Amino acid sequence: MTNDFGTFVTKVTDTTLGNFTGPLLFDMMEHVSLIVPGLAAVIGFLILYLGRRVMTEPAIRGSVLSLMLVAGAWTFVLGAIGVYITKVLTFPAGA
């Protein structure tokens, strides 16, 4: 690869994989994590706006519970990506 600083060669190996994928995964995690507060805001709005109907009407209750499940699963996935970045890519196997 050639740029303003000269020509250089880089190789991605098992021990340097974190240098290649870590920043990409971190950026993805940052951008995707913005969905969780949005889901929480929608859930809070539905609970405040619909009030008791959230508890008494099965369709509304199911919708709110489904959104809560999606928000929880989304949070778990983001946490798993964070653990992967810090535990696997930071200290690769065999390094």
C-alpha positions in Angstrom: 0.0 0.0 0.0 1.3 3.5 -0.8 0.3 6.7 0.8 1.9 10.1 1.5 4.1 8.5 4.1 5.6 5.9 1.7 5.0 2.3 0.8 4.3 -0.3 3.5 3.2 -3.9 3.7 0.8 -5.2 6.3 -0.3 -8.7 6.9 -3.2 -9.9 9.1 -2.4 -13.0 11.1 -4.1 -14.8 13.9 -2.1 -12.8 16.4 -2.8 -9.4 14.8 -6.5 -10.0 14.0 -7.5 -7.6 16.8 -5.7 -4.7 15.2 -7.8 -5.3 12.1 -11.3 -6.2 13.5 -11.3 -4.5 16.9 -11.8 -0.9 15.6 -14.5 -2.1 13.2 -16.4 -4.0 15.8 -16.1 -1.1 18.3 -17.6 1.3 15.7 -20.4 -1.1 14.9 -21.1 -1.5 18.6 -21.2 2.2 19.2 -23.6 2.9 16.4 -25.9 -0.1 17.0 -26.1 0.7 20.7 -28.1 3.8 19.9 -31.1 1.6 19.2 -31.4 0.5 22.9 -32.3 4.0 24.2 -34.7 4.4 21.4 -36.4 1.1 22.3 -36.5 2.1 26.0 -38.1 5.5 25.0 -40.8 3.7 23.0 -41.5 1.3 25.8 -41.7 4.2 28.3 -43.9 6.2 26.0 -46.3 3.2 25.6 -46.5 2.6 29.3 -47.1 6.3 30.1 -49.5 6.9 27.3 -51.6 3.8 27.6 -51.4 3.5 31.3 -53.6 0.6 32.8 -54.3 -0.7 29.3 -50.8 -2.1 29.2 -51.7 -4.5 32.0 -55.3 -5.2 31.1 -55.3 -5.6 27.3 -53.4 -8.7 26.1 -52.5 -7.3 22.7 -50.9 -4.2 24.2 -49.2 -6.1 27.0 -47.8 -8.6 24.4 -46.4 -5.7 22.3 -44.7 -4.0 25.3 -43.3 -7.3 26.5 -42.0 -8.1 23.0 -40.3 -4.7 22.8 -38.8 -5.4 26.3 -37.5 -8.8 25.1 -35.9 -7.2 22.0 -34.3 -4.5 24.0 -32.9 -7.1 26.5 -31.6 -9.3 23.7 -30.1 -6.3 21.9 -28.3 -5.3 25.2 -27.0 -8.9 25.6 -25.6 -8.9 22.0 -23.9 -5.6 22.6 -22.3 -6.9 25.8 -21.2 -10.1 24.0 -19.5 -8.0 21.3 -17.8 -5.9 24.0 -16.6 -9.0 25.8 -15.3 -10.4 22.5 -13.4 -7.2 21.8 -11.8 -7.0 25.2 -11.1 -10.6 26.0 -10.5 -12.3 22.6 -9.1 -9.6 20.3 -7.0 -7.8 23.0 -5.4 -11.1 24.1 -5.5 -13.4 21.0 -5.0 -17.1 21.5 -1.3 -18.1 21.0 0.0 -14.6 21.5 
